Amino acid sequence: MTVRSPLCHDVVTILLGNLTGRYWVGLHLAAGCPDSSAELRGFQWMTGESESDFFNWPPGLDSSCSSPRCVSVSQEDQFQWIPEPCDEHLAGFLCEYSFSEPCDRLADAPGQSVTYRTPMGPVAEDVLNLPPGTIAVRMPSETKYVCFTEQWLQAPWSCEIHDGGCEYRCAVNPKPEPVCVCPPGQTVNPKNKVTCEVTGADDPCAALRCAHACYRDGDSHLHACLCDHGFKLAQDGRSCVDVNDCGDKRQCPGDNFMCVNSVGGFQCVCEDGYMARGGLCVDEDECVSAPCEHMCANTPGSYECSCYDGYKGDPKSSNKCVLHCGKEECVAECDPNNRYECYCPDGYVASGETQVVCIDMDECSFGYCDQGCENTFGSYECSCYPGYTLVGQITCVQTEGGADGGSEGSGEGTTPSDPTTSAAPPPTARRSGVSAWGLAGIIVCTVLFILLAVFGAHRILNGRGKMESGGGGALKAAEEAHGLQRVARDA
């Protein structure tokens, strides 16, 4: 509380007139040492002002730099401003509030006293005006009132404000208007309409077996069932069903709010990508938490990931990136600390020593596709002949009616098979184009060819032996005719 005028000082004396103990006020020394020549001695108010029309320092204050920095007042010190250490434990604080549309005190009633409880907490009886939201209780009748825009509303008021002022529970009757209800075996006091009384053995609500509560209709003086706030009475007149409060488009007004229905009520929360701040739903910068592997761009209520050059978005995860070439040959991505540690995109092979490059791999040469195949950069596409349908990206299945004269199938349909999204399938086994009779003929011809080859080899070997025998006899005859003699040469 700031005490900058004689009027504020008078308020302090009224507030503490019947209280003992010391209470903090909003005056403190922010920094430095006290200044005995200044009116506030270097202190300032919690509102930031350092000026006052009123001063109440006691004589002989300590002006050293070790002087306490906070201030208290008390009835025992004639409400003078006494410096206190800020960590001292006192009786409490003196606080002030600003509000509009206050209510005057309730008119006096014979034999009745009024107690006021403000939204700030204090309870008082002798007051001049009260802030909105103050609850007033007349005793001994226990009639309740609430201050609302300069006027007092008698309970039960809206169930959303302090439960309508009801002692047990507030509900809305079919009219609709708020009413107080009581637990089984009790009924609402007809005079104050908020407290509960014991009904005795003859309880008119017992036979109704209400799911939530029973009330007495003031017009017909009959009893009926009703439901708590957020529920409505079912067709059986006894059960209660939840009301979808979010069906009312007026709930949760404001940008980026949404309504979440709950049992018996609803809750206003921020939409995905927004966060509550100062009563508003403001955009949350998701990029602060680094959700993207490469680059992140914040958008209203969301974010977008993008990749560096040479990369593309990973089809398996939208926030990750994979290597991408998009042409027949690209420079490999190598570890700067180890030039032998290089990487290529899926569907490419590394080549080279001084400079490693990634060359597109022709997957069609591996027979991945069942019929037709077209190589693409980093991938391949399978296709089928007329009368066949592509199944599972690689397999061709004959359509109903067959390939010869039946329906034409999906000969033009192709489905890309991207090795980045699935492992390359093993080579597909192809059916032989040779009939059974043709295969038997091939086997017979092969056997005959082998027999002929063996027979020919045998004839050649026999002829070579005879030639060697004949040559030896001729050589011996020549030696005898010419007087030649074989000489053995020593090794």
C-alpha positions as a printed Julia matrix, in Angstrom:
491×3 Matrix{Float64}:
   0.0      0.0     0.0
   1.26     3.48   -0.79
   0.7      6.14    1.89
   1.36     9.34   -0.05
  -1.39    11.56    1.39
  -2.99    12.31    4.77
  -6.16    10.56    3.52
  -4.23     7.32    2.91
  -2.71     7.68    6.38
  -6.2      7.92    7.86
  -7.12     4.69    6.04
  -4.13     2.99    7.67
  -5.25     4.08   11.11
  -8.75     2.69   10.42
  -7.45    -0.63    9.07
  -5.06    -1.18   11.99
  -7.12     0.53   14.67
  -8.1     -2.77   16.32
  -5.11    -4.89   15.25
  -1.82    -5.55   16.95
   1.46    -6.39   15.27
   3.54    -4.77   12.53
   2.51    -4.71    8.85
   4.51    -4.06    5.72
   3.71    -1.08    3.46
   4.98    -0.58   -0.1
   8.01     1.58    0.71
  11.58     0.32    0.26
  15.17     1.37   -0.4
  16.05    -0.1    -3.77
  19.81     0.58   -3.78
  22.5      2.74   -2.21
  22.46     4.37    1.23
  19.7      6.42    2.88
  19.7     10.14    2.03
  18.73    12.15    5.12
  18.3     15.33    3.03
  15.61    13.82    0.79
  11.96    13.77    1.81
  11.7      9.99    1.25
  15.34     9.52    2.41
  16.16     7.72   -0.85
  13.26     5.26   -0.46
  10.6      4.8    -3.15
   7.1      3.33   -3.39
   6.4     -0.04   -4.98
   4.64     1.8    -7.83
   7.99     3.39   -8.76
   7.2      6.9    -7.52
   9.59     8.7    -5.18
   7.28    11.64   -4.33
   4.7     12.04   -1.53
   2.48    14.71    0.01
   2.82    12.99    3.38
   5.76    11.75    5.47
   5.76     9.95    8.78
   9.38     9.07    9.58
  10.25     8.7    13.27
  13.0     10.96   14.66
  16.59     9.79   14.92
  16.63     7.34   12.0
  19.79     5.46   11.12
  21.33     7.0     8.0
  24.17     4.52    7.58
  24.43     2.2     4.6
  23.6     -0.74    6.89
  20.11     0.71    7.55
  17.17    -1.7     6.87
  15.6     -1.34    3.43
  11.89    -2.17    4.02
   9.21    -0.27    6.01
   6.45    -1.31    8.44
   3.68     0.43   10.37
   1.87    -0.55   13.55
  -0.53     0.81   16.14
   2.19     0.5    18.82
   4.46     2.92   16.85
   1.64     5.43   16.19
   1.67     4.28   12.52
   5.1      5.83   11.89
   7.31     4.49    9.11
   9.79     2.16   10.77
  12.63     0.67    8.64
  12.79    -3.12    9.05
  15.04    -5.82    7.6
  13.26    -7.17    4.51
  13.57   -10.79    5.66
  11.81   -10.06    8.95
   8.6    -12.05    9.59
   5.75    -9.61   10.36
   2.0     -9.97   10.91
   1.14    -9.27    7.28
   0.91    -6.74    4.45
  -1.25    -3.69    3.84
  -2.45    -3.91    0.23
  -4.53    -1.66   -1.98
  -6.58    -2.53   -5.07
  -8.13    -0.55   -7.89
 -11.63    -1.51   -9.04
 -14.67     0.02  -10.71
 -18.44    -0.3   -10.26
 -18.33    -0.87   -6.47
 -21.41    -1.58   -4.34
 -22.48     0.5    -1.37
 -22.99    -1.33    1.88
 -26.34    -3.12    2.32
 -29.11    -1.23    4.05
 -29.46    -2.03    7.74
 -32.29    -4.38    8.76
 -33.75    -4.71   12.26
 -32.09    -7.5    14.2
 -29.73    -8.32   11.33
 -25.97    -7.88   10.96
 -24.01    -8.11    7.7
 -20.57    -9.65    7.11
 -18.69    -8.9     3.89
 -16.02   -11.11    2.3
 -14.12    -9.45   -0.54
 -12.51   -11.32   -3.47
  -9.12   -10.4    -1.98
  -9.91   -12.34    1.18
 -10.46    -9.85    4.05
 -13.73   -10.06    6.01
 -15.25    -6.89    7.46
 -18.5     -5.46    8.76
 -18.08    -1.69    8.97
 -17.29    -0.65    5.38
 -18.48     2.08    3.04
 -18.25     0.38   -0.39
 -17.2     -3.04   -1.68
 -15.55    -4.3    -4.89
 -17.45    -6.47   -7.39
 -17.54   -10.11   -6.36
 -17.92    -9.38   -2.67
 -20.22   -11.84   -0.83
 -22.49   -10.37    1.85
 -24.24   -12.59    4.43
 -27.09   -11.35    6.65
 -27.28   -13.06   10.02
 -29.11   -14.79   11.58
 -31.29   -15.37    8.47
 -28.22   -16.53    6.43
 -29.44   -14.7     3.37
 -26.63   -14.21    0.83
 -25.91   -11.47   -1.72
 -23.19   -10.86   -4.31
 -21.97    -7.46   -5.56
 -22.4     -7.16   -9.33
 -22.09    -3.85  -11.27
 -23.03    -1.57   -8.35
 -25.96    -3.71   -7.19
 -26.55    -6.63   -4.85
 -28.02    -9.87   -6.24
 -29.7    -12.23   -3.79
 -28.79   -15.91   -3.88
 -29.2    -18.18   -5.67
 -27.47   -16.34   -8.5
 -25.6    -17.88  -11.5
 -24.25   -21.34  -10.67
 -20.93   -20.41  -12.28
 -20.19   -17.81   -9.55
 -19.38   -19.32   -6.15
 -21.84   -22.14   -6.86
 -24.75   -19.7    -6.78
 -24.22   -19.07   -3.06
 -25.82   -22.44   -2.26
 -24.86   -24.31    0.87
 -24.85   -27.73   -0.85
 -25.11   -27.47   -4.63
 -26.45   -25.23   -7.39
 -28.48   -26.45  -10.38
 -30.63   -25.01  -13.15
 -34.33   -25.81  -13.3
 -36.32   -26.19  -16.55
 -37.37   -22.5   -16.63
 -34.24   -22.06  -16.68
 -33.1    -20.33  -13.52
 -30.56   -21.19  -10.81
 -31.85   -23.02   -7.74
 -30.19   -24.52   -4.69
 -30.56   -28.23   -3.97
 -29.81   -30.34   -0.92
 -28.67   -33.93   -0.28
 -31.24   -36.72    0.25
 -33.17   -36.28    3.47
 -32.83   -32.49    3.42
 -34.66   -29.65    1.73
 -33.89   -26.01    0.94
 -34.85   -23.39    3.5
 -37.78   -21.55    1.88
 -36.8    -18.21    3.49
 -33.16   -17.8     2.48
 -33.28   -20.34   -0.45
 -29.65   -21.4     0.08
 -29.31   -23.42    3.29
 -30.48   -27.01    3.83
 -32.82   -28.36    6.52
 -33.65   -31.9     7.62
 -37.04   -32.97    6.22
 -37.75   -35.82    8.61
 -39.31   -39.16    7.75
 -41.77   -37.77    5.19
 -39.32   -36.85    2.4
 -41.19   -36.02   -0.86
 -37.99   -36.53   -2.89
 -37.33   -40.09   -1.7
 -39.9    -41.69   -4.02
 -38.52   -39.84   -7.08
 -35.08   -41.49   -6.86
 -33.41   -38.55   -8.63
 -29.96   -39.17  -10.08
 -28.64   -35.77   -9.04
 -31.03   -33.62   -7.04
 -34.64   -32.89   -6.2
 -36.23   -29.44   -5.95
 -39.58   -27.92   -5.08
 -41.35   -25.96   -7.79
 -42.4    -22.7    -6.17
 -45.45   -22.29   -8.43
 -46.99   -25.77   -8.13
 -45.41   -26.66   -4.77
 -44.55   -30.06   -6.3
 -41.17   -31.76   -6.2
 -39.25   -32.86   -9.33
 -35.81   -34.03  -10.35
 -33.2    -31.77  -11.85
 -29.56   -32.1   -12.86
 -26.32   -30.41  -11.92
 -24.9    -27.64  -14.04
 -23.6    -29.09  -17.32
 -26.2    -31.9   -17.43
 -29.79   -32.17  -18.62
 -32.7    -34.3   -17.48
 -33.24   -37.49  -19.47
 -36.63   -38.6   -20.83
 -37.28   -40.76  -17.79
 -37.42   -37.61  -15.65
 -34.9    -39.05  -13.21
 -31.56   -39.66  -14.97
 -29.11   -36.98  -16.11
 -27.06   -36.88  -19.31
 -24.05   -34.74  -20.13
 -24.65   -31.63  -22.2
 -22.23   -30.95  -25.05
 -21.36   -27.4   -24.06
 -19.01   -27.1   -27.03
 -22.01   -27.31  -29.35
 -22.59   -23.63  -28.53
 -20.36   -21.68  -30.92
 -20.24   -18.81  -28.44
 -18.11   -20.85  -26.07
 -14.4    -20.07  -25.97
 -14.4    -16.86  -28.04
 -11.13   -15.44  -29.27
  -8.57   -16.33  -31.89
  -6.94   -19.77  -31.79
  -9.11   -21.05  -28.9
 -11.01   -24.33  -29.02
 -13.6    -25.86  -26.73
 -13.03   -29.27  -25.12
 -16.15   -30.84  -23.68
 -15.9    -32.61  -20.33
 -18.35   -34.38  -18.05
 -20.58   -31.67  -16.63
 -18.79   -28.78  -18.31
 -16.16   -27.72  -20.8
 -12.68   -26.27  -20.97
 -11.22   -23.61  -23.24
  -7.74   -24.53  -24.48
  -5.41   -23.31  -27.2
  -5.37   -24.99  -30.58
  -2.41   -27.17  -31.54
   0.63   -25.04  -32.23
  -0.5    -22.23  -29.9
   0.19   -21.55  -26.22
  -1.67   -19.61  -23.55
  -0.09   -16.32  -22.56
  -1.75   -13.35  -20.88
  -5.26   -14.67  -21.54
  -4.54   -15.11  -25.26
  -3.46   -18.01  -27.44
  -0.26   -16.97  -29.19
   1.7    -18.87  -31.81
   4.29   -21.24  -30.4
   7.66   -21.21  -32.17
   8.22   -24.94  -32.57
  11.59   -24.34  -34.25
  13.06   -23.4   -30.87
  13.05   -27.09  -29.93
  14.9    -27.97  -33.2
  12.41   -30.55  -34.54
  13.98   -30.62  -38.03
  17.19   -32.4   -38.97
  18.28   -29.56  -41.29
  16.28   -26.3   -41.61
  13.06   -25.24  -39.84
  10.61   -22.44  -40.7
   7.95   -21.47  -38.16
   4.39   -21.03  -39.48
   1.16   -19.96  -37.7
   0.26   -22.94  -35.52
   2.86   -25.24  -37.06
   6.29   -25.44  -38.74
   7.9    -26.69  -41.95
  11.13   -28.64  -42.41
  13.44   -28.3   -45.42
  16.77   -29.82  -46.46
  20.16   -28.52  -47.57
  21.28   -28.77  -51.19
  22.06   -32.35  -52.16
  19.36   -33.71  -49.85
  15.61   -34.31  -50.0
  12.93   -35.06  -47.42
  12.91   -38.59  -46.04
   9.64   -40.3   -47.11
   9.69   -42.27  -43.84
   9.96   -39.19  -41.58
   8.95   -35.67  -42.56
  11.51   -34.01  -40.28
  14.55   -35.95  -41.6
  16.62   -35.67  -44.79
  18.36   -38.19  -47.06
  21.03   -37.76  -49.74
  19.66   -36.91  -53.19
  21.37   -36.64  -56.61
  18.68   -36.44  -59.3
  21.12   -37.0   -62.17
  23.42   -39.68  -63.53
  26.52   -38.67  -61.57
  27.18   -36.61  -58.43
  30.07   -35.91  -56.09
  29.95   -38.17  -53.03
  29.42   -36.84  -49.5
  32.71   -37.59  -47.71
  33.8    -37.23  -44.11
  36.14   -34.18  -43.93
  38.29   -36.03  -41.39
  38.43   -39.28  -43.36
  38.41   -39.04  -47.15
  37.84   -42.8   -47.4
  34.52   -42.48  -45.53
  32.15   -41.44  -48.33
  28.39   -41.81  -48.81
  26.15   -41.99  -51.85
  22.35   -41.75  -52.18
  20.38   -44.97  -52.39
  20.48   -46.31  -55.93
  24.04   -45.03  -56.57
  27.48   -46.65  -56.28
  30.73   -44.93  -55.28
  33.61   -44.8   -57.78
  37.02   -43.13  -57.95
  40.0    -42.68  -55.68
  41.21   -39.06  -55.72
  37.62   -37.78  -55.98
  34.83   -40.16  -55.13
  31.71   -39.76  -57.26
  28.31   -41.42  -57.08
  27.18   -43.11  -60.29
  23.59   -44.15  -60.91
  23.12   -47.91  -60.62
  21.11   -49.68  -63.35
  18.76   -51.77  -61.23
  17.15   -53.17  -64.39
  20.27   -55.22  -65.04
  19.6    -57.2   -61.87
  16.23   -58.46  -63.07
  14.27   -56.91  -60.24
  11.14   -56.5   -62.39
   9.03   -59.44  -63.54
   8.58   -58.07  -67.09
   9.35   -54.53  -68.23
  11.85   -52.3   -66.41
  12.91   -48.67  -66.87
  15.93   -47.33  -65.0
  15.6    -43.91  -63.34
  18.08   -41.77  -61.38
  18.44   -43.54  -58.05
  15.55   -45.93  -58.7
  13.67   -47.9   -61.36
  10.12   -48.51  -62.58
   8.52   -51.84  -63.4
   5.83   -52.36  -66.03
   3.85   -55.28  -67.45
   2.93   -56.58  -70.87
  -0.65   -56.2   -72.12
  -2.9    -58.62  -70.28
  -0.95   -58.4   -67.04
  -1.32   -56.24  -63.92
   1.54   -54.96  -61.79
   1.26   -56.17  -58.18
   3.61   -55.34  -55.33
   5.69   -52.97  -57.57
   7.64   -55.8   -59.25
   5.34   -58.76  -60.02
   3.1    -59.06  -63.08
  -0.06   -61.11  -62.68
  -2.16   -62.22  -65.62
  -5.53   -60.5   -65.65
  -8.81   -62.35  -65.85
  -9.38   -63.62  -69.37
  -5.7    -64.33  -70.09
  -3.13   -62.57  -72.17
  -4.39   -63.95  -75.47
  -7.67   -62.33  -76.28
  -8.79   -61.5   -72.75
  -8.92   -58.11  -71.13
  -5.87   -56.03  -71.92
  -4.97   -55.46  -68.28
  -2.57   -52.74  -67.19
   0.15   -52.92  -69.8
   0.67   -49.15  -69.53
   0.5    -49.0   -65.74
   3.83   -48.57  -63.96
   4.61   -48.18  -60.33
   7.94   -46.68  -59.23
   9.92   -48.78  -56.83
  12.02   -46.39  -54.75
  14.94   -48.09  -52.97
  14.89   -45.26  -50.41
  11.56   -46.46  -49.12
  12.05   -50.22  -49.29
  14.91   -52.65  -49.68
  15.63   -53.78  -53.24
  13.89   -57.11  -53.95
  15.89   -60.15  -55.04
  16.11   -60.93  -58.77
  12.89   -62.41  -60.01
  13.1    -66.01  -61.39
  11.81   -66.09  -64.98
   9.8    -68.9   -66.58
  11.56   -70.89  -69.34
  10.35   -70.31  -72.92
  11.24   -74.0   -74.06
   8.53   -76.67  -74.15
   8.96   -80.19  -72.67
   9.47   -81.86  -76.16
  12.03   -79.27  -77.12
  13.9    -79.86  -73.88
  13.98   -83.67  -74.58
  15.38   -83.05  -78.09
  18.12   -80.85  -76.67
  19.1    -83.59  -74.23
  19.26   -86.3   -76.98
  21.35   -84.09  -79.26
  23.73   -83.32  -76.42
  24.24   -87.05  -75.68
  24.91   -87.84  -79.37
  27.39   -84.97  -79.59
  29.27   -86.3   -76.56
  29.41   -89.85  -78.06
  30.71   -88.57  -81.39
  33.32   -86.52  -79.64
  34.54   -89.53  -77.65
  34.63   -91.74  -80.77
  36.59   -89.14  -82.73
  39.12   -88.69  -79.98
  39.66   -92.46  -79.82
  40.32   -92.68  -83.6
  42.84   -89.86  -83.46
  44.77   -91.44  -80.63
  44.95   -94.82  -82.43
  46.24   -93.23  -85.64
  48.99   -91.38  -83.79
  50.22   -94.71  -82.25
  50.59   -96.38  -85.67
  52.49   -93.45  -87.07
  54.95   -93.62  -84.21
  55.49   -97.43  -84.78
  56.05   -97.01  -88.53
  58.51   -94.19  -88.11
  60.7    -96.23  -85.74
  61.25   -99.11  -88.31
  62.23   -96.75  -91.08
  64.77   -95.08  -88.87
  66.44   -98.46  -88.02
  66.72   -99.43  -91.72
  68.38   -96.13  -92.55
  70.93   -96.62  -89.85
  71.92  -100.06  -91.15
  72.13   -98.83  -94.73
  74.41   -95.92  -93.97
  76.48   -97.59  -91.26
  75.15   -95.27  -88.59
  75.35   -96.13  -84.93
  73.39   -94.6   -82.04
  75.6    -92.95  -79.47
  74.33   -92.45  -75.98
  75.23   -89.02  -74.65
  76.27   -88.83  -71.09
  74.17   -86.5   -69.07
